[in-house]
């Protein structure tokens, strides 16, 4: 079941289906119910498992398709996420940690799993990677345009420990914050 991430979505997020697609899934369920009610024989379990697999494969197909057919809706969500992150880091009040996937998802009224999958399809990054990308881009800008120390920047970005910021920065850019500042 872990291969089917849509099982962790909220009810309204999981699948957006056409009438034809609903009928395909319904037919699979009817076949499973019919097989369960029939006399059990040597083939029953194989047929039930195969039909469940067919049902899940259809779900995967429709699930992947919805990210393609709902591009405009997805773009709107992506723009909201970008706005939320920009506002989060542009505030003058001290930040209380880095934004979390849960925080972003709640703000755009989606489940964390759905938001993560949507971002992965749209940007190639999952939600956590996307947050880190925005953090690092903001950090680069701050490093180049202020005289703040790396520790001050780390705290301003919401990091509890500057070492974690430096490690994340190096992991994402290949260089330390100080070397980045000095090279640019």
C-alpha positions as CSV (number, residue, x, y, z in Angstrom):
1,X,0.0,0.0,0.0
2,X,3.0,2.3,0.5
3,X,3.3,2.4,-3.3
4,X,0.0,4.1,-3.5
5,X,0.5,7.5,-1.9
6,X,-3.0,8.7,-2.6
7,X,-4.4,6.5,0.3
8,X,-3.0,9.2,2.7
9,X,-4.9,12.0,1.0
10,X,-8.1,13.7,2.3
11,X,-11.3,12.5,0.8
12,X,-11.7,15.3,-1.7
13,X,-8.1,15.1,-3.0
14,X,-7.6,11.5,-3.8
15,X,-8.9,11.1,-7.3
16,X,-10.8,13.3,-9.7
17,X,-12.6,10.9,-12.0
18,X,-14.7,11.1,-15.2
19,X,-17.9,9.1,-15.3
20,X,-16.2,6.6,-17.5
21,X,-13.3,6.2,-15.0
22,X,-15.8,5.8,-12.1
23,X,-17.5,3.0,-14.1
24,X,-14.2,1.2,-14.7
25,X,-13.4,1.2,-10.9
26,X,-17.0,0.3,-10.0
27,X,-16.8,-2.7,-12.4
28,X,-13.6,-3.9,-10.7
29,X,-15.3,-3.7,-7.3
30,X,-18.4,-5.6,-8.5
31,X,-16.1,-8.3,-9.9
32,X,-14.3,-8.6,-6.6
33,X,-17.6,-8.7,-4.6
34,X,-19.0,-11.3,-7.0
35,X,-15.9,-13.5,-6.7
36,X,-15.9,-13.3,-2.9
37,X,-19.6,-14.4,-2.8
38,X,-19.1,-17.3,-5.1
39,X,-17.9,-20.7,-4.0
40,X,-14.3,-20.7,-3.2
41,X,-12.1,-22.8,-5.5
42,X,-8.5,-23.1,-6.5
43,X,-8.6,-19.8,-8.6
44,X,-10.6,-17.6,-6.3
45,X,-7.7,-16.0,-4.5
46,X,-5.7,-15.4,-7.7
47,X,-8.7,-13.8,-9.4
48,X,-9.5,-11.6,-6.4
49,X,-5.9,-10.5,-6.1
50,X,-5.6,-9.9,-9.8
51,X,-8.7,-7.8,-9.8
52,X,-7.5,-5.7,-6.8
53,X,-4.3,-5.2,-8.7
54,X,-6.2,-4.1,-11.8
55,X,-8.2,-1.7,-9.6
56,X,-5.1,-0.2,-8.1
57,X,-3.4,0.1,-11.5
58,X,-6.4,2.0,-12.8
59,X,-6.2,4.2,-9.7
60,X,-2.5,4.9,-10.4
61,X,-3.3,5.8,-14.0
62,X,-6.1,8.2,-13.1
63,X,-4.1,9.6,-10.2
64,X,-1.1,10.4,-12.5
65,X,-3.4,11.8,-15.2
66,X,-5.2,14.2,-12.8
67,X,-1.9,16.1,-12.3
68,X,-1.7,16.6,-16.1
69,X,-5.4,17.5,-16.6
70,X,-5.5,19.8,-13.6
71,X,-2.5,22.0,-14.6
72,X,-4.3,25.3,-14.0
73,X,-5.4,24.3,-10.5
74,X,-1.9,23.0,-9.7
75,X,-0.3,26.2,-10.9
76,X,-2.6,28.2,-8.6
77,X,-1.6,26.0,-5.6
78,X,2.1,26.3,-6.6
79,X,1.8,30.1,-6.8
80,X,0.1,30.1,-3.3
81,X,2.9,28.0,-1.9
82,X,5.5,30.4,-3.4
83,X,3.7,33.4,-2.0
84,X,3.4,31.8,1.5
85,X,7.1,31.0,1.5
86,X,8.1,34.5,0.3
87,X,5.9,36.1,3.0
88,X,7.3,33.7,5.6
89,X,10.8,34.8,5.0
90,X,10.1,38.5,4.4
91,X,8.5,39.1,7.8
92,X,10.2,41.4,10.2
93,X,9.2,39.3,13.2
94,X,11.6,36.5,14.3
95,X,10.7,33.2,12.7
96,X,9.7,30.3,14.8
97,X,11.6,27.6,12.9
98,X,11.5,26.7,9.3
99,X,8.2,26.3,7.6
100,X,7.0,22.7,7.6
101,X,5.3,20.7,5.0
102,X,2.3,20.4,7.4
103,X,2.2,24.2,7.7
104,X,2.3,24.7,4.0
105,X,-0.3,22.0,3.4
106,X,-2.7,23.4,6.0
107,X,-2.3,26.9,4.6
108,X,-3.3,25.9,1.0
109,X,-6.0,23.5,2.4
110,X,-4.4,20.2,1.2
111,X,-3.0,17.2,2.9
112,X,0.8,17.0,3.3
113,X,0.9,13.9,1.0
114,X,-1.1,15.5,-1.8
115,X,0.9,18.7,-1.6
116,X,4.1,16.7,-1.7
117,X,3.0,14.7,-4.8
118,X,1.7,17.9,-6.5
119,X,5.0,19.7,-6.0
120,X,7.0,16.7,-7.1
121,X,5.0,16.5,-10.4
122,X,5.2,20.3,-11.0
123,X,8.7,21.1,-9.8
124,X,10.6,17.8,-9.6
125,X,11.1,18.4,-5.9
126,X,9.0,17.1,-3.0
127,X,7.6,19.5,-0.5
128,X,10.6,19.4,1.9
129,X,13.1,19.8,-0.9
130,X,11.0,22.7,-2.2
131,X,11.1,24.4,1.2
132,X,14.9,23.9,1.4
133,X,15.3,25.3,-2.1
134,X,13.5,28.5,-1.2
135,X,15.4,28.7,2.1
136,X,18.8,28.4,0.3
137,X,17.8,30.9,-2.4
138,X,16.8,33.4,0.3
139,X,20.0,32.7,2.2
140,X,22.1,33.3,-0.9
141,X,20.5,36.6,-1.4
142,X,21.0,37.6,2.2
143,X,24.6,36.5,2.1
144,X,25.3,38.6,-0.9
145,X,23.4,41.7,0.2
146,X,24.1,42.1,3.9
147,X,27.0,42.0,6.3
148,X,25.1,39.7,8.7
149,X,27.1,36.8,10.1
150,X,26.2,33.3,9.0
151,X,24.8,32.6,12.5
152,X,22.6,35.7,12.3
153,X,21.3,34.7,8.9
154,X,20.7,31.1,10.2
155,X,18.7,32.4,13.1
156,X,16.8,34.9,10.9
157,X,15.8,32.1,8.6
158,X,14.4,30.1,11.5
159,X,17.2,27.7,12.1
160,X,17.7,26.7,15.8
161,X,21.4,25.8,15.2
162,X,23.6,27.6,12.7
163,X,25.5,24.4,12.1
164,X,22.4,22.8,10.6
165,X,22.0,25.8,8.3
166,X,25.6,25.5,7.2
167,X,25.3,21.8,6.6
168,X,22.1,22.2,4.5
169,X,23.6,25.1,2.6
170,X,26.7,23.1,1.7
171,X,24.6,20.0,0.8
172,X,22.4,22.1,-1.6
173,X,25.1,24.4,-3.1
174,X,28.4,22.4,-2.7
175,X,30.0,25.2,-0.8
176,X,29.8,26.7,2.7
177,X,27.9,30.0,3.3
178,X,31.2,31.9,3.9
179,X,32.9,30.5,0.8
180,X,29.8,31.4,-1.2
181,X,29.9,35.0,0.1
182,X,33.6,35.3,-0.5
183,X,33.4,33.9,-4.1
184,X,30.6,36.2,-5.1
